[in-house]
């Protein structure tokens, strides 16, 4: 039987070569389609063997781990942004360089997961990575900002039973405005150096009531 099929193929190739070549091309294309279906991690038309060795998801997770280490490095770097440190001595260039590197790595990680179908396990991994990147910031020093001193002062004033919109922190410190309660002046002394570090201390707070409640509860 195989000999008969071989003779039929030879006869067809001799008498009708165009049909024979078309049949061979269709069989080749069918084989490629079946091979691609057995490789679900490859994208459409992806025949690069490197993608089998280093799947895109592995590259993305590696980039995520690198981002976690960069955030830990930022937490250590933040010690150089203490309020007592002069602006000329703060590692601002290091901060800019690390943030630029983190942005590039983040774009690479996003592009690596572009063709990967999201499932529950992957979504939980994304959440875990996001939390891991934010945890070092809870123990870091605020960098290039001092708004948190205003938040602390407003929250302390409200927690002590006073209206944070009535007096500015500068007036409370100096005692120049009439009607400032003695307990509020005592709070300014006990909260030192928070009132002294507030930006624009001569201005009353501008934050809405819901923010004041959050400041008090924090």
C-alpha positions in Angstrom: 0.0 0.0 0.0 2.7 2.6 0.8 4.4 1.7 -2.6 1.1 2.5 -4.3 0.8 5.9 -2.6 4.4 6.7 -3.5 3.7 5.8 -7.2 0.6 8.0 -7.1 2.6 10.9 -5.8 5.2 10.5 -8.4 2.6 10.3 -11.1 0.8 13.4 -9.8 4.1 15.3 -9.6 4.9 14.4 -13.2 1.5 15.0 -14.9 0.3 18.0 -12.7 3.2 19.7 -10.9 1.2 22.8 -10.0 -1.4 20.9 -8.0 1.3 18.8 -6.4 3.2 22.0 -5.2 0.0 23.5 -3.9 -0.8 20.3 -1.9 2.7 20.3 -0.4 2.3 24.0 0.6 -1.0 23.3 2.3 0.4 20.4 4.2 3.4 22.5 5.3 1.1 25.3 6.5 -1.1 22.8 8.4 2.0 21.5 10.2 3.0 25.0 11.2 -0.5 25.8 12.5 -0.5 22.6 14.7 2.9 23.5 16.0 1.9 27.0 17.0 -1.3 25.6 18.7 1.0 23.5 21.0 2.9 26.7 22.1 0.2 28.8 24.0 2.8 31.2 25.4 3.8 32.5 22.0 2.0 35.4 20.5 0.5 35.3 16.9 3.3 34.4 14.5 5.9 34.3 17.2 8.7 31.9 16.1 11.5 33.3 18.2 13.1 30.4 20.1 14.2 32.8 22.8 10.6 33.3 23.9 10.5 29.6 24.9 13.6 29.9 27.0 12.6 33.2 28.6 8.8 33.6 28.6 7.5 37.2 28.8 5.8 36.5 32.2 9.2 35.5 33.7 10.8 38.7 32.4 7.9 40.8 33.9 8.1 39.2 37.3 11.9 39.7 37.3 11.3 43.4 36.5 8.8 43.6 39.4 11.3 42.2 41.9 13.9 44.7 40.7 11.3 47.5 41.4 10.9 46.2 44.9 14.6 46.5 45.5 14.6 50.0 44.0 11.9 51.0 46.5 14.0 49.6 49.3 16.9 51.6 48.1 14.7 54.8 48.0 13.7 54.2 51.6 17.4 54.1 52.6 18.1 57.1 50.4 15.3 59.1 52.0 17.5 59.5 55.2 19.4 62.1 53.3 16.2 64.2 52.9 15.8 64.9 56.6 14.5 68.4 57.5 17.8 69.3 59.1 19.8 68.5 55.9 20.5 71.5 53.7 19.1 71.4 50.2 22.6 71.4 48.6 23.5 68.3 50.5 20.4 66.3 49.7 20.9 63.4 47.2 18.5 64.9 44.6 20.4 63.5 41.6 20.3 60.0 43.1 16.5 60.4 43.6 16.0 61.5 40.0 18.1 58.6 38.6 16.4 56.0 40.7 12.9 57.2 39.7 13.9 57.3 36.0 15.2 53.8 36.2 12.1 52.6 38.0 9.9 54.2 35.3 11.8 52.4 32.5 11.7 49.1 34.3 8.0 49.5 34.9 7.3 50.1 31.2 9.4 47.0 30.4 7.3 44.9 32.9 4.0 46.2 31.4 5.1 45.4 27.9 6.2 41.9 29.0 2.6 41.1 30.2 0.9 42.6 27.2 0.1 39.3 25.5 -0.4 37.2 28.6 -4.0 36.5 29.6 -4.8 37.7 33.1 -6.0 35.1 35.6 -6.7 35.1 39.3 -3.2 33.9 40.2 -1.5 36.6 38.2 -3.8 39.3 39.6 -2.9 38.2 43.1 0.8 38.4 42.1 0.3 42.0 40.9 -1.3 43.0 44.2 1.5 41.4 46.2 4.1 43.2 44.1 2.3 46.5 44.5 2.2 46.1 48.3 5.8 45.0 48.5 6.9 48.1 46.6 4.9 50.4 48.9 5.9 48.8 52.3 9.4 50.4 52.3 7.8 53.8 52.0 6.0 53.5 55.3 9.4 53.6 57.1 11.0 56.2 54.8 11.5 59.9 55.4 9.3 62.2 53.2 11.4 63.5 50.3 11.2 67.1 49.0 8.0 67.9 50.7 6.8 69.2 54.1 3.0 69.1 53.9 2.9 66.4 56.5 3.7 68.9 59.2 0.5 70.8 58.4 -1.4 67.5 58.5 0.0 66.7 61.9 -0.8 70.2 63.3 -4.4 70.3 62.0 -5.0 66.8 63.3 -3.7 67.7 66.7 -5.7 70.9 66.9 -8.9 69.0 66.0 -8.2 66.1 68.4 -7.7 68.7 71.2 -11.2 70.0 70.5 -10.4 73.2 68.7 -11.3 74.6 65.3 -8.3 74.3 62.9 -9.8 77.0 60.7 -9.8 79.7 63.4 -6.1 80.3 64.0 -3.0 79.9 61.9 -0.1 77.9 63.5 2.1 81.0 63.3 -0.4 83.1 65.3 -0.7 80.3 67.9 3.1 80.2 68.3 3.5 83.9 68.7 0.3 84.5 70.6 -0.5 87.6 68.6 -4.1 86.9 67.9 -6.6 87.7 70.7 -8.7 84.8 72.0 -6.1 82.1 71.6 -6.8 79.4 74.3 -4.0 78.6 76.7 -4.4 74.9 76.0 -3.8 75.6 72.3 -0.6 77.5 73.0 0.5 74.6 75.2 -0.2 72.2 72.4 2.1 74.3 70.1 4.9 74.0 72.7 4.4 70.3 73.2 4.2 69.6 69.5 7.5 71.3 68.7 9.2 71.2 66.2 6.0 70.5 64.1 4.6 74.1 64.2 8.0 75.6 63.4 8.3 73.4 60.2 5.0 74.2 58.7 5.2 75.8 55.3 3.4 79.2 55.2 2.7 79.2 59.0 0.9 82.6 58.9 -1.9 81.1 56.8 -4.8 79.1 58.2 -5.4 75.6 56.9 -7.0 75.2 53.5 -7.9 71.5 53.7 -11.6 70.5 53.7 -13.3 69.0 56.7 -13.1 65.4 55.5 -9.3 65.8 55.3 -9.2 67.2 58.8 -11.1 64.2 60.2 -8.5 61.9 58.5 -5.7 64.0 60.0 -7.2 63.7 63.4 -7.8 59.9 63.2 -4.2 59.4 61.9 
